[in-house]
């Protein structure tokens, strides 16, 4: 089992992942990470600030937002609300349970107002799903 490095806001992004993304390589990487977390919820996740294992495959042909200041602020706010700190590692199922306790679907509109994926409602649906006690959904 490989450990995964994730930034704060990607904890929420993963909840709504449906196999869509910025490029084939990005989607392939995110699907691999998502499938590991879904099938092995005990996977260790190290919380980091900045570029993580998902950002690593962001296509160079797109506007690279991974280092934008508003993204760093989003990461910090999410980790603060969870009571977690960068550099610490936790099993995915523990992170997922804590997110279910702390966040509501309506938080996505407040925390992620500039995200191009927000209007699709996938992350909000993902929060609702884990609040009902379900894990990550099967990718269609």
VENKAUR-V143518 format. One record per helix or strand of 3 or more residues. SS is the DSSP state (hx for helix, st for strand). FROM is the first residue (numbers start at 1). TO is the last residue. Records with the same first field share a line. If there is no record, write none. Layout:
SS->FROM-TO ; FROM-TO
//
This chain:
st->4-7 ; 44-48 ; 89-91
hx->8-15 ; 24-39 ; 55-57 ; 69-82 ; 92-102 ; 107-111 ; 118-120 ; 122-131
//
